[in-house]
Amino acid sequence: MSSPNQLIERIYGGDPIIGNQALHELLDLGDAGEEALFSRPINSSDLSQAYRRLLQYVASRQETVVGRLVDRLQNPNKFKDGYSAAQLFAALGEAPDALRAQLKIGFDRGQATSAVYDNYMSFADRFVAWGYAGGEPALLWNYMREDSFAWEKLSTFAFRGACASVARMQAGDCWAIEQLITHEWDDDWDDSKPVKISNSPDAEISRTAIDETELGRAANSVFTVWRRGEIADQILRNWSTHAHWRVRDFGAQILAVLSFGRVVKPVVEWLHREPVPSVRASLLRALGNSATPSGAEALIEHFLSEQEGGQFVAQSVWRAHDKDRAIKVLTKIADGEGVAATEALVSLGRLGQRHARFAESSQSHDHYFRLNAALAYAYLCDRSMLPLIESMQGEAATPLERLYLQAALAILGKPNGAVELHRTLMDTAEEPNFQKRVDVFFLHRFLQQAVIDGLAAGREHSPELLDSWRSELEPFTPIPQLQPLTPYSAQPSASPVVSPSIVRQIPLPMDVPMKPIKILFLASNPTGTGRLALDVESRDIEAKLRSAEYRNVELISKWAVRPGDLLDYFNWYPADIVHFSGHGRGSQTSASGDTPRHLAPASSSDPASLPDEIILEDENGQPKPVDKAALANLFRVFNSNGNIRVVVLNACYSRAQAEAITQHVDCAIGMNKAIGDKAAILFATAFYGAIANKCSVQNAFDQGVLRLQLEGLPEDLTPELLTREGVDASQVFLLIPLPTNPPMGH
């Protein structure tokens, strides 16, 4: 059974099937699950999938969770996650009077100036919480207009809170947003106060105003979460003719992300009378995002008459009823230059049309041209391009590129293409570098469509994978409800969900998708120590993984590891298994028939007095010991979520270190005496070969020992498998089938 911390990590992950299953399991744990969730920092902003699951959790346990959220705001230094906690107030129903009074403390005009000076970030979090809880936006504006310091430090948070309130609950109360985005602070007069921003789009806007980036962020990350029709109606009724261009600009951006087909006609009418180019651009994007033939045809008409909006035409007019006219317009755009030209190739491919620039674009020095050419060929069903696209996938430099190309491969019908696209979506969502992370919820619409098309091409895997990712793109109701999770089965009668240990006993077809796992291979062979064949070990393990039944075990190898590298690698490469290969040093002594993996003690040293250590390298490549206490603390710090299941210390005298590590990891393997290089390599390759063939950790360990016995090596008793208290290694499986349950709400 998974621990609460393991479930929480899955909730924060990018897999919709595993994440939603973990959400249900955490709720089943009741108070214990809630205690685990709130005994660590909340992070609701990095990934929309995780944020949505957290909202569902809070909505399902409102009575007990609300006190914890308020505590986060009252004690901001405890976990430093007040802003994330504030966003979770969106899961509550209309806030009760006691909660509203708590959130409102200090908001009264003129009463909290000193408090703002003392700790304005605490007020920032409560501003946001007030909005997400559905509090009146006008209160935020009235507070801001009283004080220059409050305006400078808090106006952005007041704007975010006001947007959240309007988007979720108070659809008609847009007045405060209008005031916040049309004012800046004027310090030139004795009676300093907020003053109106110029109504000319060309006029300079001061740094005290809500900037353009913040407007775009709010439109995309707040209003799109709920996508309420009342918001679109409010914008069209009151903002489409608003006197100030900034209000119209913001309203048009919101319409573009709402993507409602029913607003095509009023958007076209607005477009005809709108004088500001940036507003028109957002309205054109709204027509493209409407995903309707009428929106596509309106774009063609505007482009032909005004020569404006080519990029939006390129992305979406393949939907038009008049296909011949759409092809002519797309061909004209593809003949030109820039982003619109390459995106037009994809739409032409959707319409079954080739263009002379297809081949040129697939070999372009511009990666965006290459990616769109790959999608274009995929929509043409040109399987002769499969090797080229696979080669491009192997050379992709960013997660977004890999997602593009995997979508193209899936659309082309590559075997298991939908499953691999599913994994790519997970990997890009969980990318450690936030700047490179790909959140499917905020992908451009034409790439979202390519992802859906790729999953739909997966045939036997389509029902589950397609539905699960489609559900990730659906808007939330204002108060998110958790739907019962019904076990999915291809058969009319569904079976209960079974544990991984039972699953292991059921023969599975080769195409059943398996949860991918990662091995972080850390190697160190400092100057002056016996030379070890660490590269051979890494190569042989990788070869064994490639030849296994399920080839979704990734080996990440790092060489010449220094102590400081450990922090970076553990941050950058979250892994299921951590493997150290190199020298060890300890108080036990034993001869070995091969090059031993230990650092010999100085001749004057008493072996019994030596500490238990693994040997890394210092800045000069010289031996740098790391003792067992430091090693154990490393896993205490980095395995609070329980993701690391197994540690292998493939070095001499590492048993004591492995035992210390099992305070924080389920299973650890260490050597109780010296082990030779050959024996260490044979043990490791047999162990990982078994893991990749879905064996338990205990069985994999037994196979590693058996490999030494079959070779007649005398070190078969040297490796030892140790476990955390209460853990049975025969029940620990790393390679397990993905859960076969449909997403919530289906």
N, C-alpha and C positions, 0 to 999 in steps of 0.2 A: 504493500500500500504506500502511495506517495505521501511524503511529509508535507505539512502546510507550506513550508518554504519552497519546496519543489513546485507545488501547485501555484503559488504566487508568481514564481518565475515564468511559468507557462502562461499565466494570465497576462504578464507583461510582454510575452513573446509575439511573434508575427504570424503564427499558425492559427487560422481561425477555428480549425477543428479541435486541435489540442487545447487552445486557449479557452474556448467555450466549454469544453468538457471539464477543464480544471476549474473554471468558475463555478460550475454546478457542484463539483466535489468539495470545493472550499466552503460553499454555502451549506453543504451537508454536514460539515464539521461543526457548524453552529458557533457558539461562543469561542471555542478554541481556534477556529479559523479566523474569526474577527480579531482576536488578540494577536495572532501571528501577523495579520495584515497591517495592523496599526502599531506593531512594535518595531517598525522600520520606517524609513522615509517613504512618503508617497511620491510617485512621479507620474503625473497625469498628462504631461505635455509633450513627451517625446514621440509618442506613437498613437494615432487616433484609435486604432484597434484596442489598445490597452485602456485608453481613456473610456471608451464605450463600455468595456467590460467592468471597469471600476464603477461607472455610473449605474450599471445594472446591479452590481453588488450592493451599493449604497441604497438604491431604491428598494431592494429586497429586505434590507435590515435597517430601515429608517429610524425606528424607535431607539435603537442602541447606538447607531453610528453617529447620529447628529451630535451627541455630546462629545464624541471623539473629535469631530471636525471643529467644533467650537473651541475645544481645548487646544487644537493646533494653532488657532488664531490667537488665543490668549497667551500661549507660551511659544512664541515664534522661534526661540533659540534652541528648543528641545530637539527638533528634527530638521529645522530650517526648510520646511516644506509647506509653509503657510499658503503660498500662491497655488500650489497643486491642490491642497485641501480646499481652498476657496472655490476652485472649479468644480469640485464634487458636490457643492450645494445645489448644482443643477439637477441632481437626482431626487431632490426632495419635492414633496407636493408644496402647495402654497404655504409659505413659512408661518408657523404659529406665532402668536403675539410675543411669547417669551423669547423666541429665537430672533424675531425682528428687533426687539428691544436690545438684545445682546449685540447684534450686528451694528445697531445704530448708535451705540455708545460713542460719544465724542463728535458726532456728525453735526450737532447743533451749531449754528453760526456763532462765531466769536468765542466759543467755549473751549476750543481744543487747539488753539494756535501753538501753545507751548508744547503740547503733546506731539504735535506734528513735527516740531523742531527736534524733539528728543528722539523720535523713532518713526519717521515717516513711512518706512517699509511696512510697519504693522498696519498703518492706515491703508496702505496700498492693497494689502491682502484683504482687508475688510471691505474696501470699495468693490473689489472683484467679487467677493463672497455675496455682498448685498445684491449685486446684479444677477449673479447666477441663481440666487435664491428667489429671484423675481421681485426684488424691491423696486420702489418707484425710482426711475432714472432722474427725475427732477430734483430729488434730494441731493444727488451727487453734483449736479450743476450748481445748485444754490450754495453748496459748501465751497466749491472751487472759486466762485466769483468774489470771495471775501478776502483772499490773502495771496500775495504774490509768491510767497515761498510754497504755499500749498499748490498753487497753480503750476509752478515750475516742477515740483517733485511729483505731483499726484494727478495732473490733468490726463496723462495717458491712461492711468489706471481707472480714473473716473470714466473715460471714454470706453474702455474695455468692459467695465461693469455695466454701463448704460446699454452697450450693444448686446451683451449677454441677456440682460433683462428683456429687451425688445425682442430679440431673436427667439427666446424661449417662452415668455409669458405675456409680456406687455406690448403686443404687436402694434397697438395704436398710439403708444406713448413715445413718439419719436422726437418730441420737442427738445429734450435735453441733448440728444445727439446733434441736432441742428445747431444748437448754441455752442457746443464744444468744438465742432469742426469748422465753425465760421468765425471763431474769435481767437485772438492772441493777446498776450499781456502787454500793456503799454506802460512803461516806466518813465516816460518823458515828462509827466506832469505830476504835480503834487498829489493830486487825487488819482493815483495809479489805479487802474482797473482793466478788465478785459475789454478790448475794442474789436470792432468788426474787421475781418480780413478783407482786403480789396476784392471787389467782384470781377476783377480782370484776371484771367488765367495766366497772363504774362507778368503780373506783379510779383515781387519777391515776398515770400512768406517767412516770417521770423522763426527762430529756433524754439520760441515758446508756443508755437502752434502745434496741433496734432499733425504730424507730417504724412506725406503721401504713402510711405512704406507702411505706416500704422493703419491707414485706411484700407490698403490692400490686404494686410494681415487679418484685420477684423472681418472683412467681407468673406475671405476664404476659410478662416479657421473657426469662426463663430456662427455665422448665418448658415453655412453649408451643413453644419452638424444636424440641424433640425429641418431645414428646407421647408418652411411653412408657407403655404399659399397666402395666408393673411399678410405676410410681410410683402410679398409681391404686389398684392392689391393696394396696400398702404403706400408703397413707393409710387405706383402708377397713378394713384389718386392724388397724392399730395406733393410728391417730390419731382415728378416728371415736368412740372411747370414751376418749380420753386425759383424764386428770384436769384438765389445765390448759386453760382456754378459749382461750388464745392459740394453742396447738398445733392445736386443732380449727379455729379461725378460719383459720389459714394453710392447713391441709389442705383446707378447703372452698373457699378461693379457688383453690387449684391445681386441684381437680376441676372448677371452673367453667370454667377456661381449657383444660383438657384436652378437654372436650366429648365424652366417650365415651358412646355410646348404651348399651353393655352394663352401665353402672353405675347405670341408672335405679332398679332395685329396691332395691339397698342404700342409695342416696341417700335414697329415700323413707323407708326404715326409720330412717335416721339423723335425717331431718327430724322425724319424729314424736316423737323423744325429746330433741331439742336445745333447751335453754332460752335460749340467747343469740341475740338478734335478728340481730346482724350475721352470725353463722354461718349462721343459717337463710336469710338473704338470699343468701349465696353458694351455698347448696345449691339454692335456687330457680333461681338463674341457671344452675347446672349442669344442671338439668332442662330449662330452655329451650334451652341451648346443645347439648344432646344431639341436637337436630334429629330427634327420633323422635316418632311418634304417642303412644307410651306416656309419654314425658316430657311432652308437651302435655296429655294427659289427667290425669296426676298433678298438674300445675299447676292445672288446672280444679278438681279435687277439693279441693286445699288452699285455693284461693282461696274457694270456696263455703263451706267449713267454717270457715276461720280469718280470712277477709277480709284476706289477706296475700299479697303478691307480684303485685299488679296489673300492674306494669310488665313483669314477665317473661311474664305471661299475654298482655298486649297484643302483645308482640313475636313470640310463637311458637305460640300455640294454634291458628293456622290449619292446623297440621299434624294436628290431632286427627282420629280416624276419624269421630266424631260431629260433622258439620259444623253441624247445626242448633243443637246445644248450644254449640258454640264461638261461633257468631254471636250467640246470646243473651248470653253472657258478655262478648264484645267490645263489643256494643252498650251494655251496662250501663257498662262502663269508659269508652267514648267519650262517654257522657252526662255524665261527671264532669269534673274539672279536672286540670290538670297534664300532665306529660310522658306518662304512661300513656295519657291520653285521646287525644292526637294520634297516638301510635304504634299505638293500636288501630285508627285509621282505615286505616293501611296494611294491617294484617291483614284488615280487612273488605274492602278493595279486592282483596286476593288471593283472597278467597272470593266475589268478584263482587257484593258488597253495598255499596250506597250508605248514607250516613248524613246526617242533616240538617245536620251541622256541616261537611260537605265544603267548601261554598262559603265559609262563614265562615272556615274555617281557611286557605283559599287567599288570603284578603285580610287575614289577621291581622297585627298589628304585631309579633308574635313570629316571628322568622325560622324557628325550629324547627318551628312549626306549619305555616308555608308550605311548607317542604321536605317534610314528611311528607304534606301534602295533595297535592303534586305526585307523589310516589311512589304515593299511593293512586289518583289519577286514571290514572296509567300502568298500574297493575295492572288497572284497569277497562277498559283499552283505549279510553279516551275521547279520541279524536283531536281533538275540538273544543277541548281544553285545550292543544293543541300550541303555538299562538301565545303563550298566557299563560306557559307554562313556558319557552319560548325567551326571552321578555322577562325573566323572572326570572333566567335564566342570564346575560343581558347585564348585569344589575344586581347579581349575586352579589358579596358583600363578602369572602368568604374562600375558600380552596381547598376546604375541606370542603363548603361550599355548592355550589360548582361541580361537585363530584363527585356529590353527591346529585342535582342537576338533570340532569346529563349521563346518569346512570344512568336517570332517569325518561324522558328523551328517547329513549334507546336502547331501553328496554322498549316504548315507544310505537311503535317502528318507524320513527323518523326516518331518512331516507336517510343512509347512512354513519354511523349512530348508534354502532355498535360501534367503528368506527375512531376517532371523536371521543372516545368514552369511554376507549379505549386511550390516546389522547394526554393526556386529562385525568388519568388515573391516573399517567402519567409526570410531568406538570407538577406535580401536587400532591406527588408523592414527592420531586421535586427543588426544591421551594420553598426559596428561600434562607433565609427566616426559620424557624429550627428550631421555634419555638413554633407555627407555622402548618402545618408539614409534615404530610402525611397518609401514614402508612405502612400500606399495605393489609394487612400481616400482623397489625396490631393494631386494625383497624377492628372496630366492634361487629358481631356475627355477622349481625344482620338487614340491616345495610348491606352486608356482604360478599356476602350472598345476592343483594341487589339488583344489585350489580356483576356477579355471575356471570349473573344473569338478563338484564341488559342486553347483555352480550357474547354470550350465547346467541341473542339476537334479531337478531344481525348477519348471519345467513344465510351469504352467500358468504365472509365473513371469519371466521365463528365457529370453524372447526376450529383455525386457528392461534392467534388471539387468545385464545379461550376456554381452550385447553389451556395456553397460556403463563402466563396469570394464575392458573389453577387450580394450576399447579405451584408458584407462589410461595407458596401457602397450605398446601402439604403439609409435614408434619414431616420432619425429617432423621433419618437413622440416626445412631447415636452417632459413627461415623467416616464423614463424608460422602464419597461416591465420585462422581467425575466420569464421566458416561455419554458414550459417543460421540455426536457431533452429526450426525444424518443429514439431508442437504438435504431440505427439504419441497417437494413439488410436487403440484399438483392432478392431474397426469397419472400413469399407472402407472409410467413410467420417469422417475426424477428426473435433473436435470441438475446438473453441478457448480456451486458458487457462483462467480459471475463478478465481475470488478472493476467499480467504478462507471463507469469509462470505457466498458467494453463494454456495460453496462446502458443507457447513454445512447443506444446505437445500436439498441436494441430497442424497437419501438413498444409502449407500455404502455396498457392500458385506463384510462379516467378514474378508476375507483374503486380503483386500486392505492394502498395507503397509502404516503405519503411521509414521510420524516423531517422534522419541523418545524424551521425555522431562525429565528433572531432577528437583527434589525438594531438596534443601539443608535445612534440618531441624536442627535448632540451639536451644539448650535447656540449661537453666541455672536456678538452684534452690539453691542459696547460703545458707550456714549455718546461722541459726537465722531468716530465712524468713519462711513464711507459707509453709508447704509441699504441693506440687502440683503433680498431677498425670500425669506428663509429659511423662512417659513411656507408660501409657495407651493411651495418645493422639497419640504418634508415632505408637503404635501397631494398634490402630483402623484405622488410616489413611492408613497404609500399607495394612490392611485387605480389606479396601474399594477399594484400587487400584487393588488388586489381583482379586476382584470380578467384576471389571468393564468390559465393552465391549471390550476395547482395553487395553491390559496389558503391555504397554511399557512406563509407567511412573515410573521412578526410584526414590526411597526415600533414601536420604543419611542423616543419623542421626548422630549428634555430640552433646556430652553431656558436662556439666560443663564448658561451653564456657567462656573463658577469653578474654579481649580485644585484646591481641596479637594473639589469635587463629583466629580471624576474617580475618586477612591478609592471614594467611596460608590457611584457608579453601576456601577463595574466589579465591586464586591462584590455589589451587589443584582441586577444584570441580566446574568448570564452570556450572552454573545452570540457568534454565529458571524461577524458582520461589525460592525466599528465604523466609523461614518461621522462625520467632522467637517465641519461646514458653517460657513463664516465667513471671517474675514480671515487672511491670512498676510503675512509680511514676510521678505524675503531679499535676497541680494546681487545678484540679477539684476534688470534693469529692462526693461520692455516696455510699450508702450501697448496698450490694449484698447478695442474699439469699444463697450463697454457699461460700466455701473457696475462697476469692477474690485473683486475680492475681495482687496484688499491694503491694509495700513495704510501710508500714505505716510510716508517718512522726514522728519524735521525738516529744514528748509532747510539747516542747517549740517552735516548728516550726509553722509558719503561713502557712497553706496549700496553700493559694493564692500566696505565695512567692516561692513555690517550682519550680525548673526547670522541663521541660518535659524530662524524662529519661527512658531508659530501664535498667534493673539491670542484669549485668553479675557477674562474680566472679573474685576475685583477686587471687594471688598465694597461699593464705591460705584458700581459699574457702569462704571468706567473701564477702558481697555485694560490687560490683563495678559499680557505675552508669556510663552510657554513654549518653551524652546529644544529643539533636536532631541535633545540628549543626555538631557534629562529625559523627553522623549516616548518615546524608545527604552527608557529604563529602566522606564517605566510598563508597557510590554508585556512586558518581561523579567519583572517581578514578577507580572503578572496572567495571563500566558499560558504558565506552566510546564507546564500540562496540554495545550497545543496546541489548545484549543477554538476560539480566535479564528483564523479562516483568512484573513480579508481585512480590510484597513484602507483606507478611502477618505478622503483629505484633500482635500476640495473647496474649496480655498483657494489663493490665489496663492502662487507661490514655495515650494511644499510638496514638491518633488521630493526635496530633500536629506533632509527629515524622513522621507519614505516610504522612502528608501533605508536610513536608519538603523534603521527599524522592521523591515525584512526580516531583521535579525539574529534576530528572535524570532517572526515571523509569516510564513506561507507567501507571501502576496501583499500588496502595498501599491500604491496608486495615488496619485500626487502630480502637481502642476502645475509644469512647468519654467519658467513665466513667469506674468505676470498673466493672469487669465481673467475674462471678464465674467460678470455675474450670470445673464444669459439662457443663455449657453453652459454654465455650470456646472449649471444646472437641467436643461437638455435632456440633457446627458451622463449625469447621475445617474439620471434617470427611465428612459432607454433601458437603462442598465446593469442596474438592478434589475428591469426588466421581463424582460430576458433571463435573469437568475438565477432568477426565479420561474417561468420556462418551462423549467427544468432544463438551461440551457446552462452550459458551462464558464466559468470566470472569464476566460480568454482571449477566448472568443467574446463574452461579455457586454461586455468592454472594447472589442472591435472594433465591436460594435453601437453603443456609446456614441459612439465616434469617427465612425462612419458617420452617426449622427444629426446631428452638427455639419456634416458635409460636405453632407448633403442640404438643410440649412437655408442653406447658403452662408456659414457663419460662418468667419472666418479662424483660429479657435483649435483646429482639428482636430488639430494637432500638439502642442498644449499638454499634454494628459494623458499621463502615462507610467505603464506597468505595470511594476513591479519585483518580483522574486521572491527568496526565500531560495535560497541555493546548493543546486543539485540538484533544485529544484522546477520542474516543467513546468506552467505555468498552464493549458495546454490539457487537462490531466488532473486539474485541481482542480474538483470539482463539489460544490456545497453542498446542493442539493436532490436527494436520492437516495432510491430506494425503500427502505422498511424491509426488512431481511433476511427472506427467506421460509423460514427454517429453524425447525423445531419446537423447543420447549424441551428441555433435557436430560432424559433419563429417559423420553422418549416415542418 
